[in-house]
Amino acid sequence: MKRLLFLLTGGTLLMRQTASSRVLAAFGETTDLVAEVPALARVASIDTRQLFSMDSSDMQPSDWVELAREIHGALSSYDGVVVVHGTDTMAYTASALALLLGPLPKPVVLTGAQRPLVEARTDARENLVDAATVATMDVPEVAIAFASRVLRGARATKRDALAYDAFVSPNEGPLAELGVQTKIAAHVRKASPLAPFDERIEPSVLAVRIFPGLDPALVTGAVRAGVKGVVLEGYGTGNVPLRIGRSLIPAIESARDARVPVVVVSQCLRGYVDLARYAGGAAAEAAGAISGGDMTAEAALAKLMIGLGRFGHGDPLREYLLANAIGEKS
């Protein structure tokens, strides 16, 4: 029987409603997952370790590094790792883990729940069993197992706060589908030796969603205040405003002059950035903006942080941002 490590970080799955209100709060103690979900013992031999006990809205880049370090060390002893995580920032953490760890020899599977494990009607049990099952399979990637589907972590985003089917991978099909039969997709990456762990990361980046009325001075002010990188969520295929007085091009130029990289992704759930398609995108590219292709905003932020930490500024960073490192972009 395969051996799995479950790393607990908190989230709704490990919460319960407080006696005095409707507010969900952490258990405070490690829950015995096998006792709560006996089917887990039929999937694998499971060890559990509580790393954090937090609402995932409190997750920070330093926590990603600590979690990645823990996983990196565990992969030599276990056949796979399951991370129990809150749903709110799961896609950010999955993207960061995938990029921090690089190509993998074994599965690393994130899961959580929309309702706590202790409740009678919950998605937690199915998600835990599915995650454990995927962690024993030939899917050597950082993945999210949720609602009977397995998504590439660096391609996923949370789309629904109320439905059990909370996550979607808009620009890439699932890695696996867990129905009556298990279907593993052809685009699952091949196993690769684990590289030495590189924990370098620069968290001082900013994400800006472009909207009608956005004052470019706010972006310029952020650059002057010391931000190290910017992710711009542009319209459609990466279009940005050019109208005099509201044009973002001078702000992008000021970032370039300050050696602050600007990565453009799309606000659209599906699609990709093509900076040559419209005048605004072309002007942004001429001013130094870098296309994020079809990366999610979560993956772009994580990649920019990690790229800045590892490469600083200049051509090596630009090449890293444009490259497809672990399947985070087409």
HELIX and SHEET records of a PDB file:
HELIX    1   1 THR A   12  LEU A   14  5                                   3    
HELIX    2   2 LEU A   33  GLU A   36  1                                   4    
HELIX    3   3 LEU A   40  VAL A   43  1                                   4    
HELIX    4   4 SER A   56  ASP A   58  5                                   3    
HELIX    5   5 PRO A   61  ALA A   74  1                                  14    
HELIX    6   6 MET A   90  LEU A  101  1                                  12    
HELIX    7   7 ALA A  124  ALA A  135  1                                  12    
HELIX    8   8 GLY A  153  ARG A  155  5                                   3    
HELIX    9   9 PRO A  216  ALA A  225  1                                  10    
HELIX   10  10 ILE A  249  ASP A  257  1                                   9    
HELIX   11  11 ALA A  279  ALA A  286  1                                   8    
HELIX   12  12 ALA A  297  PHE A  311  1                                  15    
HELIX   13  13 ASP A  315  LEU A  322  1                                   8    
SHEET    1   A 8 SER A  45  MET A  54  0                                        
SHEET    2   A 8 ARG A   3  GLY A  10  1                                        
SHEET    3   A 8 GLY A  80  VAL A  84  1                                        
SHEET    4   A 8 VAL A 108  THR A 111  1                                        
SHEET    5   A 8 VAL A 142  PHE A 146  1                                        
SHEET    6   A 8 ARG A 149  ARG A 152 -1                                        
SHEET    7   A 8 ALA A 176  LEU A 178 -1                                        
SHEET    8   A 8 THR A 182  ILE A 184 -1                                        
SHEET    1   B 2 MET A  15  GLN A  17  0                                        
SHEET    2   B 2 LEU A  24  ALA A  26 -1                                        
SHEET    1   C 2 THR A 157  LYS A 158  0                                        
SHEET    2   C 2 PHE A 167  VAL A 168 -1                                        
SHEET    1   D 4 VAL A 205  ARG A 209  0                                        
SHEET    2   D 4 GLY A 229  GLY A 234  1                                        
SHEET    3   D 4 VAL A 262  SER A 266  1                                        
SHEET    4   D 4 ILE A 290  SER A 291  1                                        
END                                                                             
